[in-house]
Amino acid sequence: MPRIGSASFGVHAATRADAAGIARVHVDTWRTTYRGLVRRSFLDSLSYEQRERQWRTALDRPDGGPIVIAREPGAPVVGFAAGGPERSGRRDYDGELYALYVLEPYQRHGLGSALLAAVVEGLRARGHDRLLAWVLNDNPAVGFYLGRGGLRVDERSVPVGGEVLREVAFGWSELAPLLRPPRAIGSRRAR
Ligand SMILES: CC(C)(COP(=O)(O)OP(=O)(O)OC[C@H]1O[C@@H](n2cnc3c(N)ncnc32)[C@H](O)[C@@H]1OP(=O)(O)O)[C@@H](O)C(=O)NCCC(=O)NCCS
């Protein structure tokens, strides 16, 4: 089982019982990542309950896309990812990464790559063979997607918390390289 220090993490398909844990990671990671990028008042207004309802609805969908979590056995969720069909009807990319979040203290130990690999596996099993992921232009996670071989293929403006922000789309025209995380969970690359 993958390890960070003395902790062993597993990456699993999420169930309905994980909705609250996913919501907590979603809200907490928005707050740590988007401070300075998104209005403070909007981040303060995010609600665990509202996000839990959103994720429970997604998990209840019988034909829903892959939703996966990372956690130690019996411990709270520390990261999650979700994907499904590309949402704007493009012909060049059929699958989309909807969300990928790892709690700040657990970042940069390989969990994000392992969660991405698990979602990609789920998308392949549903017949998708290309992937698109939208990211805020100023989000440091841009470095993560470039490191996983994503190419900048589009840009758009999106309303977020009463402001208009720029997003960049990363595209992968084949999924196989994403199925092999670049390193084991817990190992840090030599700098
Ligand atoms: C982006 C995210 C999911 C990556 O997960 P992770 O577990 O930190 O990533 P991994 O450890 O698997 O891979 C990290 C590698 O990606 C690259 N990378 C570059 N910039 C990075 C960044 N800001 N954050 C994470 N990885 C980055 C590096 O190659 C890094 O390897 P290194 O730590 O040896 O230098 C995670 O950092 C996160 O949740 N960030 C906040 C939320 C977010 O922005 N999500 C994406 C929204 S679209």
The ligand as a Tripos MOL2 file, in Angstrom:
@<TRIPOS>MOLECULE
LIG
   48    50     1     0     0
SMALL
NO_CHARGES

@<TRIPOS>ATOM
      1 C1         -2.4830   19.7830   -8.1340 C.3       1 LIG1
      2 C2         -2.5170   18.6460   -7.1160 C.3       1 LIG1
      3 C3         -3.7900   17.8470   -7.2660 C.3       1 LIG1
      4 C4         -1.3180   17.7390   -7.3970 C.3       1 LIG1
      5 O1         -1.3220   16.6860   -6.4310 O.3       1 LIG1
      6 P1          0.0320   16.2770   -5.6850 P.3       1 LIG1
      7 O2         -0.2390   15.0960   -4.8510 O.co2     1 LIG1
      8 O3          0.5670   17.4950   -5.0210 O.co2     1 LIG1
      9 O4          0.9320   15.9150   -6.9710 O.3       1 LIG1
     10 P2          2.0440   14.7810   -7.1170 P.3       1 LIG1
     11 O5          2.8100   14.6950   -5.8500 O.co2     1 LIG1
     12 O6          1.4330   13.5440   -7.6530 O.co2     1 LIG1
     13 O7          2.9590   15.4040   -8.2800 O.3       1 LIG1
     14 C5          3.6590   16.5510   -7.9850 C.3       1 LIG1
     15 C6          4.5340   16.9260   -9.1780 C.3       1 LIG1
     16 O8          3.8060   17.7830  -10.0570 O.3       1 LIG1
     17 C7          4.6570   18.9000  -10.4280 C.3       1 LIG1
     18 N1          4.1820   20.1810   -9.8690 N.ar      1 LIG1
     19 C8          4.5940   21.3540  -10.2830 C.ar      1 LIG1
     20 N2          3.9530   22.3360   -9.6620 N.ar      1 LIG1
     21 C9          3.1480   21.7640   -8.7900 C.ar      1 LIG1
     22 C10         2.2220   22.2550   -7.8470 C.ar      1 LIG1
     23 N3          2.0230   23.5600   -7.6590 N.pl3     1 LIG1
     24 N4          1.5590   21.4180   -7.1000 N.ar      1 LIG1
     25 C11         1.7830   20.1010   -7.2520 C.ar      1 LIG1
     26 N5          2.6410   19.5870   -8.1440 N.ar      1 LIG1
     27 C12         3.3080   20.3980   -8.9180 C.ar      1 LIG1
     28 C13         6.0000   18.5700   -9.9030 C.3       1 LIG1
     29 O9          6.6500   17.8000  -10.8840 O.3       1 LIG1
     30 C14         5.7260   17.7240   -8.7100 C.3       1 LIG1
     31 O10         6.7680   16.8640   -8.4220 O.3       1 LIG1
     32 P3          7.8290   17.3000   -7.2810 P.3       1 LIG1
     33 O11         7.0280   17.5030   -6.0150 O.co2     1 LIG1
     34 O12         8.7470   16.1200   -7.2020 O.co2     1 LIG1
     35 O13         8.4760   18.5510   -7.7690 O.co2     1 LIG1
     36 C15        -2.4080   19.1640   -5.6610 C.3       1 LIG1
     37 O14        -1.2060   19.8710   -5.5110 O.3       1 LIG1
     38 C16        -3.5700   20.0230   -5.2510 C.2       1 LIG1
     39 O15        -4.5810   19.5220   -4.7720 O.2       1 LIG1
     40 N6         -3.4340   21.3540   -5.4110 N.am      1 LIG1
     41 C17        -4.4650   22.2480   -4.9650 C.3       1 LIG1
     42 C18        -5.7890   22.0690   -5.6900 C.3       1 LIG1
     43 C19        -5.7070   22.2750   -7.1620 C.2       1 LIG1
     44 O16        -5.1540   23.2390   -7.6340 O.2       1 LIG1
     45 N7         -6.2720   21.3150   -7.9050 N.am      1 LIG1
     46 C20        -6.3350   21.3810   -9.3230 C.3       1 LIG1
     47 C21        -7.5390   22.1670   -9.6750 C.3       1 LIG1
     48 S1         -7.7970   22.0700  -11.4070 S.3       1 LIG1
@<TRIPOS>BOND
     1     1     2 1
     2     2     3 1
     3     2     4 1
     4     2    36 1
     5     4     5 1
     6     5     6 1
     7     6     7 2
     8     6     8 1
     9     6     9 1
    10     9    10 1
    11    10    11 2
    12    10    12 1
    13    10    13 1
    14    13    14 1
    15    14    15 1
    16    15    16 1
    17    15    30 1
    18    16    17 1
    19    17    18 1
    20    17    28 1
    21    18    19 ar
    22    18    27 ar
    23    19    20 ar
    24    20    21 ar
    25    21    22 ar
    26    21    27 ar
    27    22    23 1
    28    22    24 ar
    29    24    25 ar
    30    25    26 ar
    31    26    27 ar
    32    28    29 1
    33    28    30 1
    34    30    31 1
    35    31    32 1
    36    32    33 2
    37    32    34 1
    38    32    35 1
    39    36    37 1
    40    36    38 1
    41    38    39 2
    42    38    40 1
    43    40    41 1
    44    41    42 1
    45    42    43 1
    46    43    44 2
    47    43    45 1
    48    45    46 1
    49    46    47 1
    50    47    48 1
@<TRIPOS>SUBSTRUCTURE
     1 LIG1         1 GROUP 0 **** ****
